[in-house]
Structure formats: structure tokens, C-alpha cells
């Protein structure tokens, strides 16, 4: 049985199971929704905006959110509405390819504009992180399924600690909580969530050295 067929069977079984979710399943569902990559990415950008705290910086933050988050989200929403995707979280690997390509394109364009217009370095760093992660997600997705939720949560929590220090440590709780929700909902395996966390750390480490040190 092919990996794609196994994924489709699993998604069908999960949908049947979640038709009447228990209380723990409802908690996992909402954790997964609130911890979705678009929302996590928007919060990350807003945190940077709160650090920069100038009108021009906020304009750049809104520009970043519009290009890297709202445009891909609108496309995914259209895919779901047109019946070309199972749901907004794109549980099937083959349904992730085009949205990832679009996200990669918007991410690279955003970084290039921020760089050429000498936008705040923190936002340039975030755009670079976004572009690199989308490129890696795309490559990995051709062969395997990795948790975008966990990568985004890891980047948010680590960046929050770098910007706000010990007061941001509670953000780290979101990483295992989101990983649990994805595994509980059978959208990912434990290995796929761990890989997502490792990818986030692997992207952030060189970005910190390039832009912050």
C-alpha cells in the first residue's frame, strides 16, 4: 500500500472518529486550531512589532503579515472551498505542495522588499526564517510529512525568549501542547512533531547569529 493511500485512509478514519469527539478530543482540536502556523506566525510578527514600537515598523509588520500569511491563507481557503483540499490544515502531503510553493514565493518576495527598503533587521530576520522554512518544508513534503505546527510554535517561543527574556518562558509550554494535539488528533506521528521542533531550532540558530549577534 502506498504512503499516499495510507494517508487518505487515515484521514478518513480520523474524520469518522472526530464526528463525535470526546472532551479531550475537543481540547486537542482547539489547541491545534489556535496553534496553527498562520496564527502563530502572526503572533510572532506582532511580538516583533511590539519590540520595535514605531509607526513605520508597524506598517512593515502589517505588510509582512499580508504577504506571508493572508495571501497563502486565502489560497488554502479557496482550495478547501473548491474541494481540492481536505481541510485548512492540509493533512495530505500532495495537497501541501502548491500552497507551500506560494508561501515560498511570497516569503522570498517579502524578504527581498524588506531587505531592499532597509526595513528593521528583526523583520528581515523573520522574513528570512520564513523563506528558509518554506523551502525546507517543500523539499521534505515530497518525501515525508513534517509538523508545520511544531516548527512555527518552536520559532515563536524561542524568538519570544530572545526578545523578552525569562518573562517569555511560558511560551515554551505551547510547543509540547501543540505537539500533543497533533499526535492525539492523528494528524502527525510523534516523530513528525519532534522533527518539526528540530527544524525550528535548526533554522533559528543561524538566523540569530546572522541578525542578532
N, C-alpha and C positions, 0 to 999 in steps of 0.2 A: 504494500500500500504506500502510495507516495506521501511525502510530507504535507503537500497542499491538501490532499484528500483527508488526511488525518486532522488537519486544522479545521476543515469545514465540518467534519463530523463532530469535533469537539465543540465548535461554536454552536452547532445545532443542539447538542446536549445541554450546553450551558444555558442557552436561551430557554429551553424547556424547564430546566431546574429553577431559573430565576423568575419564571412566570408567577410563582408563589413563594417569594423569598422569605426566610425567617428573619428574626430581628438582627442577628449578627450579619446576615447577608445584606440587609438594608444599610447597616453601618458601613460595611465594606464598599457597597455601591456609592454611597455619598462621599466617602473618603476618596475613592477613585475619581469621582466627578470633580470634587474641589481641588484635588491634587493633579488634575490634568495638565499636560505640558503647556497649553496656551495660557491657562490661569497662572501657573507657576512662573512662566516666562514673563507675564505682565507684571506680576508682583516683584520679580527681580528688577525689571526696568524701573518700576516706581520707587523701589528702595534706592536705586542709584540717583533718581531724581530728587529724593528727599535729602540725600547727602550733598548733591551739587546745589540745590535750592536757589536757583536763579531762573528768571523768566526764560532766557534763551535755552537753558538746559532742559526746562520742562517742554519746550517746543520740540527739542531733539528727542526727548523721551517719547512724546506722542507720535512723532514721526517714526521712530523705531517700532513702536507697538503696531502702528497702522500697517507698515510694510511687512514686518516679520511675523506678525501674529494674526491680524484681522484678515489680510488677504488670503493666506493659506486656510484659515478657519472658514471663510466664506466659500472657498472652493470645496473643502471637505463637506460642508453642509449641503452644497449643491449635489455632490456625489451621492450622499445619503438620500436626498430628496429624489434624485433620478434613479434610485435603485442600483447604483453602481458600487455602493459600499454597504457593508452590514450595519455599521453604526459609526458614530463620530470618532470612536477610538481606533477604528481600522484594525480589527483583530486578525484579519487575513493578510499575510505578507504581500501577496500580489496586489492587494488594494492599497498598499502603502507607497508603492513606487512613484506614481505621478505626484501625489501630494508632497513627498519628500523632494522630488525634483523641483517643484515650485518653491518649496521652502528654502532649498539650497540657492535657487536663483534670487529670490527676494532677500535672503540673508547676505549674499555676496554684493548685491546692488546697494543694500543698506550700508554695509561696511565701507564700500568704495566712496559713497557720498559722504559719510561721516569723516572718513579719512581726508578726502579732498577739501572739505569745508572746515577742517580743523575743529571738529566737534570735541567736546570733553573726552579725555582719554579713557575714562571709565566706560563711557558709552561705546567708544571704539573697541574697547576690550570685549564688552558684551556682544557686540556685533560679530567680532572675530570668533568668539566662543560659539555663537550660534551657527555661523557658517561652517566651522570645523565639525561641530557635532552633526549637522545635517549631512555633510559629506560622508562622515563615518557611518551614520545611520543608514544612508542609502547603500553603501557598499555592503554592510553587514546584512541588510534586509534581503539582498539577493540570495543569501545562503542560510540565514538563520533569523530568528525573531528575538529582538532585544527590547527591554523595557524602557521606552522613552520617558514614562512617568518617573522612573527611579533616577534616570540621568538628570532630568530637569529639577527634581527635588534636591538632588545632591549639589548641583550648581547653585541653587537658591540658598541652601543652608550654609555652604562653605563661603559663598560671597557675602552673606549677611554677617557671618562671624568676622570675616576680614574687614568689613566696613564698620561694624558696631561693637566688636569685641565680645566679651563674656555675656553681655545682655542679650545677644542673639543666639545663644546656645540652645534655647527651646526650639529653634527652627530645626535642629537636628532630629528631633522626635518625628518630624514629618517623613523622614526617609524610611525608617523601618515600618512605620504605619502604612505608608503608601505601598511599600513592597508587599506587606501582608495582604492588603486589599486586592492587589493584582493577582497574587497567588490564590487567595481564597475564592476569588471570582473565576478562577481557572483561565484567566487571560494570559498568564505567564507562568513559567516554572520558576522555582527558587533560583536556579542557575541563571535564568534570563534577567531576574531582578538584580542579582549580585553583579552580573556583567554590566547592567545599566549604571549601577553605583560606581563601579571601577572605571567605566568610560568617563563619567562625570569628573572623577578625580584626575584621570589622565589628561583630560582637556584643560582643566583649571590650572594644574600645576605649572605648565609652561606659560600659560596666559598671565598668571600672577608675576612670574619672573620678568616677562617682557614689558608688562604695562605698570606694575606696581612697585617693582624694585629697581 
